[in-house]
Structures are given as structure tokens and as C-alpha cells.
Amino acid sequence: STADTPLICLQHQGTMPPLFCVHPIGGGITCYQELVRYFGKNHPVYALQAIDFISTLGHDPSLEELACFYIQHIQGLDPLVPIHLCGWSMGGVIAYEMARQLRKMGQHVQMLTLIDSFLPKEHVRAATTNHDKLLKQFFKNLDHNESIKLAELSSGTPFLSSSPDEILAALLDVGLQKKILPVGMEHFHIKQLWQIFLSLHHAFTHYVPKPYSGTLQLLQASDHGSEMN
């Protein structure tokens, strides 16, 4: 991928209409790699990621802007192909907005699937400037198995007393030791991921969805957290 396109091909083989998977709040698309195996070799799968391009925008994009940008790229692939969209967590919310915009443009969305997607509750919206809470969310987003404990990042200093840079540096060190983060990752890499997370979090918490007249599927885990609306 390059900064010129957010579109990544995960599985190019097949004659069926492609499935477009939208990134969650971290901006990456590795969460869909396992999913691709279940589609076999006759179903092309593409993913939309924010990692390479969002820092080039010069501003925090709205969720509507992200959706519009992604639409341009999937239409550039093949404007006549039936649209199949899905997204996990925030990715489902972006996919929803993409479907809404596409339908408004007169295009048919054949499938829209949201996986564990939700909208933030009002108290979550109100806490969008609390960097301590955002750092904890970012930390959990990088380490889904929660194999790193917060105490490991503090080096004897209370977690919330440390600066974001100190926490990011500690997260990088422990993440590399536990092989959660890729070999060769440096401080500026994790700082870039933090900035992408902040931009996407801002877009997510400021999004107010408009009605969508099409149909959608919501797949929801039975043990989903309580921050859902």
C-alpha cells in the first residue's frame, strides 16, 4: 500500500463480487486476515486501511469525509461491481456511512454487515479530551489479548502520572519484548499509530448517523462490552 490509496488486496482470486472490509479504530486491517481464509479462493477480498494516508491529510477528518474518500477508491477499482461492505467495530460505522452515501448517489449496496459495531454513549463523547482514558483504549487496541499489564508500563510511577510520550515508550519496550509489536518498530512508529488513533477516535465520537433506507446485518458477540448504544 501507499499513501495514495487506502485499498489493500487481501485475496485477489475469484469471480464473485469483492468484499470491502473497513478498518477499526486503530486504522490497520490485520484483524481481517483470518477472516479471508473462510471465503475460499472464489471471493476477492479488499480492505481499507488508514495507516498510510491519514497523517498526510493535515487535519482530523470527519467520519463522513473518510467514507467519501473510501468510496472514491472502491469505485476506482470497478464502478460497476455490486457493493459488498463490512466492518468490525468502528469499521462497521464507517461502512454504514459509506452505504448511506452510496445509496444517496443512486448506487445499490448489495450487502452491509456490521461486526460488533456500536455508537459511543454520551459520557464517552464527553470524555474525548481525556488523554489518560484514550491511552488506555489505545493500549487495549494494540494488545487485544491484554497480555501486557498496565503495571508493566509504569516503572514504579503511577500510570496516570506519566506523560503520553513516556507511556508510549514503555509500551514500545514491553510490546517488543513480548513480541506483540513487530520487530524493528521504533518510537516514531508507535507515536504515529497514536496520532492515527486520536484522529479516528475524534471522527468516531463526533459522528451523528443519518437514516439509511437499505438493509444491514449486525453480528454481535454475546459478551460485548457495555459502552454500546
Solvent accessible surface area in square Angstrom, and as a share of the most:
residue,aa,sasa,rsa
1,S,82,0.53
2,T,76,0.44
3,A,47,0.37
4,D,118,0.61
5,T,42,0.25
6,P,1,0.01
7,L,28,0.14
8,I,33,0.17
9,C,60,0.36
10,L,44,0.22
11,Q,16,0.07
12,H,135,0.60
13,Q,81,0.36
14,G,33,0.32
15,T,129,0.75
16,M,90,0.40
17,P,39,0.25
18,P,12,0.08
19,L,4,0.02
20,F,0,0.00
21,C,0,0.00
22,V,0,0.00
23,H,0,0.00
24,P,10,0.06
25,I,29,0.15
26,G,13,0.13
27,G,0,0.00
28,G,25,0.24
29,I,14,0.07
30,T,100,0.58
31,C,53,0.32
32,Y,5,0.02
33,Q,102,0.46
34,E,98,0.44
35,L,57,0.28
36,V,21,0.12
37,R,157,0.57
38,Y,160,0.61
39,F,64,0.27
40,G,39,0.37
41,K,149,0.63
42,N,74,0.38
43,H,27,0.12
44,P,12,0.08
45,V,0,0.00
46,Y,35,0.13
47,A,0,0.00
48,L,0,0.00
49,Q,23,0.10
50,A,0,0.00
51,I,39,0.20
52,D,54,0.28
53,F,3,0.01
54,I,7,0.04
55,S,68,0.44
56,T,89,0.52
57,L,62,0.31
58,G,77,0.74
59,H,98,0.44
60,D,73,0.38
61,P,2,0.01
62,S,44,0.28
63,L,1,0.01
64,E,61,0.27
65,E,84,0.37
66,L,2,0.01
67,A,0,0.00
68,C,56,0.34
69,F,54,0.22
70,Y,0,0.00
71,I,5,0.03
72,Q,107,0.48
73,H,42,0.19
74,I,0,0.00
75,Q,40,0.18
76,G,67,0.64
77,L,75,0.37
78,D,61,0.32
79,P,85,0.53
80,L,163,0.81
81,V,21,0.12
82,P,56,0.35
83,I,4,0.02
84,H,20,0.09
85,L,0,0.00
86,C,5,0.03
87,G,0,0.00
88,W,72,0.25
89,S,22,0.14
90,M,3,0.01
91,G,0,0.00
92,G,0,0.00
93,V,8,0.05
94,I,0,0.00
95,A,0,0.00
96,Y,32,0.12
97,E,1,0.01
98,M,0,0.00
99,A,0,0.00
100,R,35,0.13
101,Q,28,0.13
102,L,0,0.00
103,R,95,0.35
104,K,163,0.69
105,M,111,0.49
106,G,70,0.67
107,Q,46,0.20
108,H,127,0.57
109,V,11,0.06
110,Q,99,0.44
111,M,57,0.26
112,L,3,0.02
113,T,11,0.06
114,L,18,0.09
115,I,43,0.22
116,D,24,0.13
117,S,7,0.05
118,F,48,0.20
119,L,46,0.23
120,P,1,0.01
121,K,67,0.28
122,E,124,0.55
123,H,109,0.49
124,V,26,0.15
125,R,54,0.20
126,A,86,0.67
127,A,26,0.20
128,T,26,0.15
129,T,120,0.70
130,N,57,0.29
131,H,82,0.36
132,D,50,0.26
133,K,106,0.45
134,L,6,0.03
135,L,6,0.03
136,K,65,0.28
137,Q,74,0.33
138,F,3,0.01
139,F,10,0.04
140,K,108,0.46
141,N,29,0.15
142,L,40,0.20
143,D,5,0.03
144,H,116,0.52
145,N,138,0.71
146,E,87,0.39
147,S,52,0.33
148,I,3,0.02
149,K,124,0.52
150,L,61,0.30
151,A,79,0.62
152,E,71,0.32
153,L,5,0.03
154,S,19,0.12
155,S,106,0.69
156,G,80,0.77
157,T,60,0.35
158,P,91,0.57
159,F,24,0.10
160,L,96,0.48
161,S,81,0.52
162,S,18,0.12
163,S,46,0.30
164,P,48,0.30
165,D,66,0.34
166,E,103,0.46
167,I,4,0.02
168,L,1,0.00
169,A,41,0.32
170,A,19,0.15
171,L,3,0.02
172,L,16,0.08
173,D,79,0.41
174,V,17,0.10
175,G,0,0.00
176,L,59,0.30
177,Q,141,0.63
178,K,89,0.38
179,K,176,0.75
180,I,54,0.28
181,L,12,0.06
182,P,85,0.53
183,V,148,0.85
184,G,54,0.52
185,M,28,0.12
186,E,95,0.43
187,H,68,0.30
188,F,125,0.52
189,H,62,0.28
190,I,0,0.00
191,K,80,0.34
192,Q,71,0.32
193,L,30,0.15
194,W,7,0.03
195,Q,91,0.40
196,I,2,0.01
197,F,2,0.01
198,L,34,0.17
199,S,15,0.10
200,L,0,0.00
201,H,8,0.03
202,H,78,0.35
203,A,2,0.01
204,F,13,0.06
205,T,4,0.02
206,H,107,0.48
207,Y,3,0.01
208,V,108,0.62
209,P,47,0.30
210,K,117,0.50
211,P,125,0.78
212,Y,30,0.12
213,S,92,0.60
214,G,20,0.19
215,T,124,0.72
216,L,74,0.37
217,Q,94,0.42
218,L,87,0.43
219,L,94,0.47
220,Q,96,0.43
221,A,43,0.34
222,S,126,0.81
223,D,123,0.64
224,H,52,0.23
225,G,51,0.49
226,S,88,0.57
227,E,78,0.35
228,M,44,0.20
229,N,107,0.55
